[in-house]
Amino acid sequence: MAKATILAFLVMAAGCTDLKPLDERIDELQNQVNKLQADIAKSASNAAAANKATAASASAASSDAKQALSIAAENTAAIDKLNSKIDQMFKKRPTE
């Protein structure tokens, strides 16, 4: 529709000149617009995939960090328990 309107305007403005070069230029521009739209769609798809991968990676890192924190807490508790046993051993020395 827009192409026909442009051509009608050009015919009125320029008289009866040859419109073939203008028609070819309009077709070329339309092809460029179509290519750009495809490129934008591809870029959006790539960005969505990258966002999904980033979210998955962040989730895995968070899970690993929580696991490491849990292990550290368990180790701290075990060390405290061992230190308590060592302290009790020295307190229970036989008296001579």
N, C-alpha and C positions, 0 to 999 in steps of 0.2 A: 504494500500500500504506500509506504513512504517513498519507495523507488518510483512509483508511478507519479506521485505528487511532485517529486523533484524533477522528473523528466518533463512534466507538463509545465512547470514553472520555467524551466530552461528553454522550452520551445517558445513560450510567450515572450521571454526576455530576449532571446537571441534570434528570434525569427525562425526561418527554415534552414538553419545550419545543420551540419552533420553531427549527430549526437552519439555516434558509435564510440568515439574515444571517451566521452563522458560516461557512457553506459559501461564500458570496459573498466573504467576507473572506479565506478560505483561497485561493480562486481568484485574488483580487487579489494576494495575497502571492506566489503561484506565478508569476504574470505578471511581477511585479517581479524575482523571482529569475532568471527566464529572460532578461529584459532586461539585468540586470546581468552575467549570464554572456556574453551577446552583446557587451556593451560591453568586458568584460575580454578576450575573444578579439580584438576589433578593436584594442584598445590593444596587446596583445601583438604583433599583426601589424604595427602601425605602428612599434613599438619595434624589431622585427626589421629592418624596411625602413630605419629610421634608422641602426641599427648597420651594416648593409651599406653604406649610402651613406657613412657615416663612415669605414669601413675602406677603401673605394675612394678616398676623398679623401686619407686618410693615405698610402695607397700611391702615389698620384700625386704628393703633396708630397714623399715620400721619393725618388721617382724624379727629380723636378726638382732636389732638393737634391744628389743624387749627380751629376747632369749638370753642375750649376753648379760643384761641387767639381772635377770633371774638367776643365772649361774653365779654371778658375782655376789648376789645376796646369799645364796646357798653356801658359797665358799667362805664368806665372812662369818656366817653362823657356825660353820664347821671349825674355823680358826678360833673363834671365841670359845667354843665348847672345848677344844683341845687346850687352849690356854687355861681355862678353868680347871681342867683335870691336872695340868702341870702344877698349877698353884696349890691344889689340894694335896698333891703328892708331897710337896715340900712342907706343907703345914703339918702333915701327919708323921713327921720324923719320930722315930722311937726315942724316947728319953733315956739317957744313960745314967 
